[in-house]
Amino acid sequence: MRPGLRNLITDVAGVNVGNAEDHRLRSGATALVGDRPFVAGVHVMGGAPGTRETDLLAPDRLVAEVDALVLSGGSAFGLDACSGVADGLRAAGRGFAVGDQKVPIVPGAILFDLLNGGDKGWAENPYRALGRAAFDAADVTFGIGTAGAGTGATTHDLKGGLGSASAVLESGITVGALVAVNAIGSVTAGTGPHFWAAPSEIGAEFGGLGPAVAHDPAAEPALSKRQGEATTIAIVATDAALDKAQATRMAIAAHDGLARAIVPAHTPFDGDLVFAAATGARPLTDPHADAFLIGHAAACCLARAIARAIYEANARPGDRVPTWQKRFGNG
């Protein structure tokens, strides 16, 4: 397993990502848009999710493919970012065909960033416009760290952010992850700089510090956020030809990576959720072995992407928690 060319989810051919953020608002949105419709699945393990159009991703539902997936800040207000992406898709003539109409199906998930010091006194919900801007910005390159849906995110004691990573398997199948990290849990061990995700790190993509050498595994975590204030939301993608059931299994497996990178994870107060996307460009040569390896790669990529989100976050005036770089790095 090796990273793709960009070490981003867009190493999966046919997938583009766009970010839009408002630093005065301290929030933003991120859209993953396919060149063509793709198979999608979802799995929720957190106790406080906020979602749109996720029920239709179940394997027994009518709609087989979607055109985009959205991650957004803003709590329930952020679900309107999906409407902005739907506007962009409709303008492009894309969507689920019903008679002479096309209805864009845009599942999405949100995180809570309403108490991070940003200006939330809007007269009109800003997230529809952020969603449309993210759709318009969709490309194979995009920013991580303090960007898009991760702009106003925080963790237990460090600034959160948007992260991404990819892996190319020996079979040639590519897997990638995209995540907005806004967790109750911690991404680093104890009070030190070492990431929980370190065993999954490839090269020095988040500092190359290796695993923590001294940490009390019996230490009990502090509850640093209140009910409803946290959530880590993610997308894992592959160019493999998966059906909706297989995509759902990929999303389930990816949650292992979330739990390896955030401690604790999947709490009653987090809305932890993973979408899966499969473009179908590469047929499976061995349905059992390939599905097994894709799930493993999705978990590894998601763990790496979570650490990269925090490692790449940058400081902004008025931050209520420090960035990893400010506390442990070079600024």
C-alpha positions as CSV (number, residue, x, y, z in Angstrom):
1,M,0.0,0.0,0.0
2,R,1.4,3.4,-1.0
3,P,-0.1,6.9,-1.1
4,G,-1.5,8.1,-4.4
5,L,0.0,11.0,-6.4
6,R,-1.6,13.8,-4.3
7,N,-2.3,11.8,-1.1
8,L,-5.8,13.1,-1.4
9,I,-9.2,11.4,-1.9
10,T,-9.1,12.8,-5.4
11,D,-6.5,10.2,-6.3
12,V,-9.6,8.1,-6.9
13,A,-10.2,9.0,-10.6
14,G,-13.5,10.7,-11.3
15,V,-13.8,12.3,-7.9
16,N,-13.4,16.0,-7.3
17,V,-13.6,18.0,-4.0
18,G,-14.4,21.7,-3.5
19,N,-14.1,23.8,-0.3
20,A,-15.8,27.0,0.7
21,E,-15.2,28.8,3.9
22,D,-16.0,32.1,5.7
23,H,-13.4,33.0,8.3
24,R,-15.6,35.6,9.8
25,L,-18.2,33.0,10.3
26,R,-15.5,30.4,11.3
27,S,-17.3,27.8,9.3
28,G,-17.5,26.3,5.9
29,A,-18.6,23.4,3.6
30,T,-16.9,20.7,1.5
31,A,-18.5,19.0,-1.5
32,L,-17.3,15.7,-3.1
33,V,-18.6,15.7,-6.7
34,G,-18.3,12.8,-9.2
35,D,-17.6,13.2,-12.8
36,R,-20.6,10.9,-13.2
37,P,-23.0,9.4,-10.7
38,F,-21.5,7.0,-8.2
39,V,-22.6,4.3,-5.8
40,A,-22.7,5.4,-2.2
41,G,-23.3,4.0,1.2
42,V,-23.3,5.3,4.8
43,H,-22.8,4.1,8.3
44,V,-23.4,6.1,11.5
45,M,-21.9,5.2,14.9
46,G,-22.0,8.4,16.8
47,G,-24.9,9.2,19.1
48,A,-25.7,12.7,17.8
49,P,-25.7,12.7,14.0
50,G,-27.1,15.4,11.7
51,T,-27.8,14.2,8.2
52,R,-29.7,14.7,5.0
53,E,-30.8,12.0,2.4
54,T,-29.0,9.2,4.2
55,D,-31.9,6.7,4.3
56,L,-32.0,6.4,0.6
57,L,-28.4,5.0,0.6
58,A,-29.5,1.8,2.2
59,P,-29.0,-1.2,-0.2
60,D,-32.8,-1.8,-0.5
61,R,-33.7,1.8,-1.6
62,L,-34.6,2.8,-5.1
63,V,-31.9,5.3,-5.9
64,A,-28.8,3.4,-7.1
65,E,-26.3,6.3,-7.5
66,V,-25.8,9.9,-6.4
67,D,-23.9,12.8,-7.9
68,A,-22.4,14.4,-4.7
69,L,-21.8,14.1,-1.0
70,V,-21.5,17.1,1.4
71,L,-19.7,17.7,4.7
72,S,-20.5,21.0,6.4
73,G,-20.2,23.0,9.6
74,G,-23.1,24.9,11.0
75,S,-25.0,22.2,12.8
76,A,-28.6,21.8,11.4
77,F,-28.2,25.1,9.5
78,G,-25.3,23.5,7.6
79,L,-27.6,20.9,6.0
80,D,-28.6,23.7,3.6
81,A,-25.2,23.4,2.0
82,C,-26.6,20.3,0.3
83,S,-29.2,22.6,-1.3
84,G,-26.5,24.8,-2.7
85,V,-24.7,21.7,-4.2
86,A,-28.1,20.6,-5.6
87,D,-28.5,24.0,-7.3
88,G,-25.1,23.5,-9.0
89,L,-26.0,20.0,-10.1
90,R,-29.4,21.1,-11.5
91,A,-27.8,23.9,-13.4
92,A,-25.4,21.3,-14.9
93,G,-28.3,19.1,-16.0
94,R,-27.5,16.4,-13.5
95,G,-29.7,14.4,-11.1
96,F,-32.0,11.4,-10.7
97,A,-34.3,11.3,-13.8
98,V,-38.0,11.3,-13.1
99,G,-39.9,11.9,-16.3
100,D,-38.6,15.0,-17.9
101,Q,-37.2,16.3,-14.6
102,K,-33.8,15.6,-13.0
103,V,-33.6,15.7,-9.2
104,P,-30.1,16.0,-7.7
105,I,-29.8,13.6,-4.8
106,V,-27.2,15.1,-2.4
107,P,-26.7,13.3,0.9
108,G,-24.8,15.3,3.5
109,A,-23.7,15.4,7.2
110,I,-23.0,18.3,9.5
111,L,-20.8,19.1,12.5
112,F,-21.4,21.6,15.3
113,D,-19.2,24.7,15.2
114,L,-21.7,27.4,16.4
115,L,-19.8,28.2,19.7
116,N,-16.3,28.7,18.2
117,G,-16.3,32.5,18.4
118,G,-17.4,33.2,14.8
119,D,-20.1,35.7,13.8
120,K,-23.2,33.6,13.8
121,G,-25.6,36.6,13.8
122,W,-26.7,36.0,10.1
123,A,-30.1,37.3,8.9
124,E,-30.1,34.6,6.1
125,N,-28.7,31.1,6.4
126,P,-25.2,31.3,4.7
127,Y,-24.7,27.6,4.1
128,R,-26.6,27.3,0.8
129,A,-24.2,29.8,-0.7
130,L,-21.2,28.0,0.8
131,G,-22.5,24.8,-0.6
132,R,-22.8,26.3,-4.1
133,A,-19.3,27.8,-3.8
134,A,-17.9,24.5,-2.8
135,F,-19.5,22.8,-5.8
136,D,-18.2,25.4,-8.1
137,A,-14.7,25.0,-6.7
138,A,-14.6,21.2,-7.0
139,D,-11.3,20.0,-8.5
140,V,-8.6,17.4,-8.1
141,T,-6.6,19.7,-5.8
142,F,-8.0,21.3,-2.6
143,G,-6.8,22.6,0.7
144,I,-6.8,20.7,4.0
145,G,-6.4,21.8,7.5
146,T,-8.3,25.0,8.3
147,A,-10.5,24.7,5.2
148,G,-14.0,23.8,4.1
149,A,-16.1,21.9,6.6
150,G,-13.1,21.8,9.0
151,T,-12.7,25.6,9.2
152,G,-14.2,26.0,12.6
153,A,-13.7,22.5,14.0
154,T,-12.0,21.7,17.3
155,T,-11.1,18.5,19.2
156,H,-10.6,17.8,22.9
157,D,-7.7,20.3,23.3
158,L,-6.5,21.2,19.8
159,K,-7.9,22.9,16.7
160,G,-9.6,20.5,14.3
161,G,-9.7,20.6,10.6
162,L,-10.2,19.0,7.2
163,G,-8.0,16.1,6.3
164,S,-7.5,13.7,3.4
165,A,-5.3,10.7,2.4
166,S,-5.1,8.0,-0.2
167,A,-3.7,4.6,-0.8
168,V,-3.0,2.5,-3.9
169,L,-3.2,-1.3,-3.4
170,E,-1.1,-3.9,-5.1
171,S,-4.1,-4.8,-7.2
172,G,-4.2,-1.2,-8.6
173,I,-7.4,-0.3,-6.7
174,T,-7.2,3.2,-5.2
175,V,-8.9,4.2,-1.9
176,G,-9.1,7.6,-0.4
177,A,-10.5,9.4,2.7
178,L,-11.8,12.9,3.4
179,V,-12.8,14.0,6.9
180,A,-13.8,17.0,9.0
181,V,-12.6,16.4,12.5
182,N,-14.6,18.1,15.3
183,A,-14.4,15.5,18.1
184,I,-14.9,15.3,21.8
185,G,-11.9,12.9,21.9
186,S,-8.2,13.6,21.5
187,V,-6.1,12.9,18.4
188,T,-2.9,12.9,20.4
189,A,-1.8,10.7,23.3
190,G,-1.8,12.3,26.7
191,T,-0.3,15.8,26.7
192,G,2.3,15.1,24.0
193,P,2.5,15.6,20.3
194,H,2.2,11.9,19.2
195,F,-0.8,11.1,17.1
196,W,-2.9,8.0,18.0
197,A,-2.9,7.4,14.2
198,A,0.9,7.1,14.1
199,P,1.0,3.3,13.4
200,S,-0.8,4.0,10.1
201,E,1.4,6.9,9.0
202,I,3.1,6.6,5.7
203,G,6.4,8.6,5.5
204,A,6.2,11.8,7.5
205,E,2.7,12.9,6.3
206,F,1.9,14.2,9.8
207,G,5.3,14.8,11.3
208,G,6.8,11.3,11.4
209,L,7.0,11.3,15.2
210,G,6.0,7.7,15.6
211,P,3.8,6.3,18.3
212,A,3.8,7.7,21.8
213,V,6.5,6.1,23.9
214,A,5.0,6.9,27.3
215,H,1.3,7.2,27.9
216,D,-0.9,5.9,30.7
217,P,-3.5,3.6,29.0
218,A,-5.6,3.7,32.1
219,A,-6.0,7.5,32.1
220,E,-9.6,8.5,31.9
221,P,-10.5,11.1,29.3
222,A,-12.0,14.5,30.2
223,L,-15.4,15.6,28.7
224,S,-14.3,18.9,27.2
225,K,-17.4,19.6,25.1
226,R,-21.1,19.7,25.9
227,Q,-23.8,17.5,24.5
228,G,-24.3,18.2,20.7
229,E,-21.1,20.1,20.2
230,A,-19.0,17.4,18.5
231,T,-18.9,15.2,15.4
232,T,-16.4,13.7,13.0
233,I,-17.8,13.2,9.5
234,A,-16.0,11.5,6.7
235,I,-16.1,10.1,3.2
236,V,-14.1,7.1,2.0
237,A,-14.0,6.5,-1.8
238,T,-12.6,3.9,-4.2
239,D,-12.5,3.3,-7.9
240,A,-13.5,-0.3,-7.4
241,A,-16.9,-1.5,-8.7
242,L,-18.9,-1.9,-5.5
243,D,-22.7,-2.3,-5.1
244,K,-24.5,-0.4,-2.4
245,A,-24.1,-3.2,0.1
246,Q,-20.4,-3.5,-0.5
247,A,-20.1,0.3,-0.2
248,T,-21.9,0.2,3.1
249,R,-19.5,-2.4,4.3
250,M,-16.6,-0.2,3.3
251,A,-18.1,2.6,5.4
252,I,-18.4,0.3,8.4
253,A,-14.8,-0.8,8.1
254,A,-13.6,2.7,7.8
255,H,-15.0,3.5,11.3
256,D,-12.1,1.3,12.6
257,G,-9.7,4.0,11.4
258,L,-11.7,6.7,13.1
259,A,-11.4,4.8,16.4
260,R,-7.7,4.3,15.9
261,A,-7.1,8.1,15.4
262,I,-9.5,9.6,18.0
263,V,-9.7,8.5,21.6
264,P,-12.5,8.1,22.7
265,A,-14.6,7.9,19.5
266,H,-18.2,7.1,18.7
267,T,-19.4,8.7,22.0
268,P,-23.1,9.5,22.8
269,F,-22.2,13.2,22.1
270,D,-20.5,12.8,18.8
271,G,-22.4,12.3,15.5
272,D,-19.6,10.2,13.9
273,L,-20.6,9.2,10.4
274,V,-18.8,7.8,7.4
275,F,-20.1,7.9,3.8
276,A,-18.6,5.6,1.1
277,A,-18.4,6.3,-2.6
278,A,-17.5,3.9,-5.4
279,T,-17.0,5.1,-8.9
280,G,-17.0,1.6,-10.4
281,A,-14.1,2.1,-12.8
282,R,-12.1,-0.9,-11.7
283,P,-13.8,-4.4,-11.6
284,L,-13.0,-6.6,-8.7
285,T,-10.8,-9.5,-9.6
286,D,-11.6,-11.4,-6.4
287,P,-14.8,-10.1,-4.8
288,H,-13.9,-11.5,-1.3
289,A,-10.2,-10.6,-1.1
290,D,-10.6,-7.2,-2.8
291,A,-13.5,-6.2,-0.5
292,F,-11.5,-7.3,2.5
293,L,-8.5,-5.2,1.4
294,I,-10.6,-2.2,0.4
295,G,-12.1,-2.1,3.9
296,H,-8.7,-2.3,5.5
297,A,-7.3,0.5,3.3
298,A,-10.3,2.7,4.0
299,A,-9.7,2.4,7.8
300,C,-6.0,3.2,7.3
301,C,-6.7,6.1,5.1
302,L,-9.3,7.6,7.4
303,A,-6.9,7.3,10.4
304,R,-4.2,9.1,8.4
305,A,-6.6,11.8,7.1
306,I,-7.7,12.6,10.7
307,A,-4.1,13.2,11.8
308,R,-3.4,15.2,8.8
309,A,-6.4,17.4,9.5
310,I,-5.0,18.4,12.9
311,Y,-1.4,18.6,11.7
312,E,-2.2,20.9,8.8
313,A,-4.6,23.2,10.7
314,N,-3.4,26.8,10.9
315,A,-3.9,29.5,13.6
316,R,-6.4,32.3,13.1
317,P,-7.0,35.4,15.3
318,G,-9.5,34.5,18.1
319,D,-8.9,30.8,18.1
320,R,-10.2,29.3,21.4
321,V,-7.8,26.3,21.3
322,P,-4.3,26.1,19.8
323,T,-3.3,24.3,16.7
324,W,-1.0,21.3,16.8
325,Q,1.7,23.4,15.1
326,K,1.4,26.2,17.6
327,R,1.6,23.8,20.6
328,F,4.1,21.3,19.3
329,G,5.5,22.4,16.0
330,N,6.9,25.6,14.4
331,G,3.9,27.9,14.8
